[in-house]
C-alpha cells in the first residue's frame, strides 16, 4: 500500500465496529453487453467485505438498452439501483448524479467495463476504515493501451498536473470517498462544470493511494478518443485553473520583444545607410501579431463561454427515470 498521507485511526471504522453501508457508483454509456457481468463481479467482491452494500449504475443516455439490463438486475436484487439520464451529459455529470443518488457511508466510484479491478475494493475499504477520507486508485500500468494512448495520457496528465498543482499522473476515477467528502462535493460546490479527479485532490482531508493495473475490457470498446481526451483536458484547465490566461500575458511580452528586435534591425539598417524595403518585415510582423491576437482571443473566449454556461445555472443533468424503490436525488 502506497500512502501519500498517513491518516489517523477512525474509531467508527475500526475492526469490531458495526458494518456501514458501502455504495459503488458506476457511470455507464452503451454498456448493455457487459453491465451484468460487471455488476455481478462487483457484487461478489462487496459480499466478501462484510458490510451492507448497494450499486448505483448511472446510464448516461445509452442507446443500446443498458438501462433495461440494469432494471432486470434491480428486479433480481434491490441492492442494484439504476438511474437513467435524459440524454448523454458526459461522465462528469454521471459521476455527480451517482454521488447524489448514493446513500453509503463510503462511496466507491469506478468504470463499468471492469478495467477498474473490483478486487481492489477490499483494500480501499480497509484504508477507509483506517481513517482515510479519500482513497485514490492510481494506474501502475495501462493494460493493453498502445503507445499512442500511453503517450497522449502522459502528455495530458503532465500538463494538467503542472497547471492545476494537483498530481494527476496515473490518476483515475476509481476512488473511495467518505460520506463527508461526498456531501462536500455534492452540496458545497455550486459549479456545474466539474473535473472530478481534480476536485477530490483539492478538498484535501486524509488521502491514501493504492496502485492498480488496468485490466482489459471484458466487452465492447473504449469510449476515450483523442478528441474526447482533449476536451476533458480543456474543461479541466478552464474550470480548475486560470493558468491559460497567463499565456495571453506571455504572448504580449513575446510581441513586445519581437517589436524591439524588428525595430532595432530597422534602425541599424537606417543608420548604416542600407535600403529598407520593409515588405518582408511588415508581412512577418502582421502574421505574428495576428496569430498572437487570435490565440489570446481564443483563450479568453473559452473562459467567457464557461462563465456563460455557469451564469445560466442550468442543472448539470436531468434524470429520465429510475429503477423502482429508489429515493430521488437532486438534479
C-alpha positions in Angstrom: 0.0 0.0 0.0 1.4 3.3 -1.0 0.4 6.1 1.3 0.5 9.8 0.3 -0.9 10.8 3.6 -0.9 8.8 6.8 -4.4 9.1 8.2 -5.4 8.9 11.9 -7.3 6.0 13.2 -11.1 6.2 12.8 -12.8 4.5 15.8 -16.1 4.3 13.9 -14.4 2.3 11.2 -12.1 0.2 13.4 -12.4 -3.7 13.4 -15.3 -4.7 15.5 -17.4 -1.6 14.7 -20.8 -2.1 13.2 -20.7 -2.5 9.4 -21.5 0.6 7.5 -23.3 0.8 4.1 -21.0 0.9 1.1 -22.0 2.3 -2.2 -20.5 1.7 -5.6 -21.3 4.3 -8.3 -20.7 3.3 -12.0 -21.4 5.7 -14.9 -22.3 3.7 -18.0 -22.8 4.5 -21.6 -23.7 1.8 -24.1 -22.5 -1.0 -21.8 -25.5 -3.3 -22.3 -23.3 -6.2 -23.4 -21.2 -6.3 -20.2 -23.0 -4.4 -17.5 -24.5 -7.6 -15.9 -21.1 -9.2 -15.7 -19.6 -6.1 -14.1 -22.4 -5.8 -11.5 -22.1 -9.5 -10.6 -18.3 -9.2 -10.3 -18.5 -6.1 -8.1 -21.3 -7.6 -6.0 -19.3 -10.7 -5.3 -16.4 -8.7 -4.0 -18.7 -6.5 -1.9 -20.2 -9.6 -0.3 -16.7 -10.5 0.9 -16.2 -7.1 2.6 -18.7 -8.0 5.3 -20.9 -4.9 5.1 -24.2 -4.0 3.6 -23.9 -2.5 0.1 -25.6 -1.0 -2.9 -24.5 -0.5 -6.6 -25.8 2.6 -8.4 -25.5 2.4 -12.2 -25.9 5.8 -13.9 -27.0 5.3 -17.6 -25.6 8.4 -19.4 -28.2 8.4 -22.3 -27.3 5.0 -23.7 -28.9 3.8 -26.9 -28.3 0.1 -26.6 -30.6 -0.9 -23.7 -28.2 -0.5 -20.9 -30.9 0.7 -18.5 -33.1 -2.2 -19.4 -30.3 -4.6 -18.3 -29.9 -2.7 -15.1 -33.7 -2.8 -14.5 -33.5 -6.6 -14.8 -30.7 -6.7 -12.3 -32.7 -4.5 -9.9 -35.7 -6.8 -10.2 -33.4 -9.7 -9.1 -31.6 -7.8 -6.4 -32.9 -4.5 -5.0 -29.3 -3.6 -3.9 -28.6 -2.8 -7.6 -30.2 0.5 -8.5 -30.3 2.3 -11.8 -30.7 5.9 -12.8 -31.1 6.9 -16.5 -30.2 10.5 -17.5 -32.4 12.1 -20.2 -29.5 12.2 -22.6 -25.8 11.9 -22.7 -24.4 14.6 -20.3 -20.9 13.2 -20.1 -19.0 11.2 -17.5 -18.5 14.1 -15.1 -22.3 14.6 -14.9 -22.8 10.8 -14.5 -20.4 10.8 -11.5 -22.2 13.7 -9.9 -25.6 12.0 -10.4 -24.3 8.8 -8.9 -22.8 10.6 -5.9 -26.1 12.4 -5.2 -28.1 9.1 -5.5 -25.7 7.1 -3.3 -26.6 6.5 0.4 -23.5 4.8 1.6 -21.1 5.9 4.4 -18.4 5.3 1.9 -18.8 5.6 -1.9 -16.6 3.9 -4.5 -16.6 5.4 -8.0 -15.4 3.2 -10.8 -15.9 2.5 -14.5 -18.5 -0.1 -15.7 -16.2 -2.0 -18.0 -14.1 -4.0 -15.4 -10.9 -2.1 -16.3 -11.0 -0.9 -12.7 -10.4 -4.2 -10.9 -13.2 -4.9 -8.2 -10.6 -6.9 -6.3 -9.0 -3.6 -5.1 -12.2 -2.6 -3.3 -11.5 -4.5 0.0 -8.1 -2.7 0.2 -9.8 0.6 -0.3 -12.4 -0.2 2.4 -9.6 -1.2 4.8 -7.8 2.1 4.1 -11.1 4.0 4.8 -11.7 2.1 8.0 -8.2 3.1 9.0 -9.1 6.7 8.7 -8.6 7.8 5.1 -11.3 10.1 3.8 -10.2 9.7 0.1 -8.6 6.6 -1.3 -7.2 7.2 -4.8 -6.6 4.2 -7.1 -3.6 5.2 -9.3 -2.7 3.3 -12.5 0.5 1.4 -12.2 0.2 0.1 -15.7 -2.2 0.9 -18.5 -3.0 -2.7 -19.6 -3.3 -3.2 -23.3 -3.2 0.5 -24.2 -1.0 1.2 -27.2 2.0 3.5 -27.4 -0.1 6.4 -28.8 -2.7 6.1 -25.9 0.0 6.0 -23.3 1.8 9.0 -24.8 -1.3 11.1 -25.1 -2.3 10.3 -21.5 1.1 11.1 -20.2 1.1 14.5 -22.0 -2.4 15.5 -20.9 -1.9 14.4 -17.3 1.5 16.0 -17.1 0.2 19.3 -18.4 -2.8 19.2 -16.1 -0.6 18.4 -13.1 1.6 21.4 -13.7 -1.3 23.8 -14.4 -3.5 22.7 -11.5 -1.0 21.9 -8.9 -2.6 18.6 -8.3 -0.7 15.4 -9.0 -2.7 13.7 -11.7 -0.1 11.2 -13.0 -1.7 7.8 -13.3 -4.9 9.3 -11.9 -8.3 7.7 -12.5 -11.9 8.0 -11.4 -11.5 4.8 -9.4 -11.8 6.2 -5.9 -13.4 5.7 -2.5 -14.8 8.8 -0.8 -16.0 9.1 2.8 -19.6 10.4 3.2 -18.3 13.7 4.5 -16.3 14.3 1.2 -19.3 13.2 -0.9 -21.5 15.7 0.9 -18.9 18.4 0.3 -18.6 17.7 -3.4 -22.4 17.5 -3.9 -23.6 20.3 -1.7 -20.8 22.8 -1.3 -19.5 23.1 -4.8 -22.0 25.1 -6.9 -20.2 24.9 -10.3 -21.8 22.7 -12.9 -18.7 22.3 -15.0 -16.6 19.9 -12.9 -13.3 18.0 -13.0 -13.8 15.1 -10.6 -10.2 14.0 -10.3 -9.0 17.5 -9.5 -11.8 18.3 -7.0 -11.1 15.1 -5.0 -7.5 16.2 -4.6 -8.4 19.8 -3.9 -10.6 19.0 -1.0 -7.7 17.7 1.0 -8.5 15.6 4.1 -6.6 12.4 4.8 -5.8 10.8 1.4 -4.2 7.5 0.5 -3.0 6.0 -2.7 -3.3 2.4 -4.0 -1.7 1.3 -7.2 -3.6 -1.0 -9.7 -3.0 -2.5 -13.1 -5.6 -1.6 -15.7 -7.4 -4.8 -16.9 -8.5 -5.5 -20.4 -12.1 -4.7 -21.2 -14.4 -7.6 -20.9 -16.9 -6.4 -23.6 -17.1 -3.6 -26.1 -14.6 -0.9 -27.0 -13.2 2.1 -25.1 -15.0 5.4 -25.3 -12.0 7.7 -24.9 -10.9 9.0 -28.3 -8.1 11.5 -28.7 -10.7 14.3 -29.2 -12.6 13.4 -26.0 -9.3 13.4 -24.1 -8.5 16.9 -25.4 -12.0 18.1 -24.5 -11.5 16.7 -20.9 -8.2 18.4 -20.7 -9.6 21.7 -21.9 -12.5 21.5 -19.5 -10.1 20.7 -16.6 -7.8 23.6 -17.4 -10.6 26.2 -17.9 -12.7 25.1 -14.9 -9.9 24.3 -12.5 -7.2 26.9 -13.1 -6.6 30.3 -14.6 -3.2 29.3 -15.9 -4.1 29.5 -19.6 -5.0 33.2 -19.1 -1.3 33.8 -18.3 -0.5 32.7 -21.8 -2.0 36.0 -23.0 0.5 37.9 -20.9 3.3 35.8 -22.2 2.2 36.4 -25.8 2.1 40.1 -25.1 5.6 40.1 -23.8 6.8 38.0 -26.8 5.2 40.6 -29.1 7.0 43.4 -27.3 10.3 41.5 -27.6 9.6 40.9 -31.3 8.9 44.6 -31.8 12.2 45.5 -30.2 14.1 43.1 -32.5 12.3 44.3 -35.6 12.7 48.0 -34.6 16.3 47.5 -33.8 17.0 45.9 -37.1 15.3 48.7 -38.9 17.2 51.4 -37.0 20.5 49.5 -37.6 19.8 49.4 -41.4 18.8 53.0 -41.5 21.9 54.1 -39.5 24.3 52.2 -41.9 22.5 53.6 -45.0 21.1 50.3 -46.1 17.9 50.3 -48.0 14.9 49.0 -46.1 12.2 47.6 -48.3 10.0 46.7 -45.3 7.8 44.3 -47.2 9.1 41.1 -45.6 9.3 42.7 -42.2 5.7 44.1 -42.4 4.3 40.8 -43.6 6.1 38.8 -40.9 5.1 41.3 -38.2 1.4 41.1 -39.2 1.4 37.3 -39.3 3.0 37.1 -35.8 0.8 39.7 -34.3 -2.4 38.3 -35.9 -1.5 34.8 -34.6 -0.9 36.1 -31.1 -4.1 38.1 -31.1 -6.3 35.2 -32.3 -4.7 32.8 -29.8 -5.3 35.3 -27.0 -8.9 35.8 -28.1 -9.4 32.0 -28.2 -8.2 31.5 -24.7 -10.3 34.4 -23.3 -13.3 33.1 -25.3 -13.0 29.7 -23.6 -13.3 31.3 -20.2 -16.1 33.6 -21.3 -18.0 30.5 -22.7 -17.6 28.7 -19.3 -18.7 31.7 -17.4 -21.7 31.9 -19.7 -22.6 28.3 -19.0 -22.3 28.8 -15.3 -24.3 32.0 -15.2 -27.2 30.3 -17.0 -27.3 27.9 -14.0 -28.8 25.0 -15.8 -28.7 21.7 -14.0 -25.7 19.6 -14.8 -28.0 16.7 -15.8 -31.7 15.7 -15.9 -33.0 12.3 -14.7 -35.3 10.5 -17.1 -36.2 7.6 -14.8 -35.0 5.4 -12.0 -35.5 1.7 -11.2 -38.3 1.1 -8.7 -38.0 1.8 -5.0 -35.1 4.3 -5.2 -35.1 7.6 -3.5 -34.9 10.7 -5.6 -31.7 12.7 -5.5 -31.2 16.4 -6.5 -30.9 17.0 -10.2 
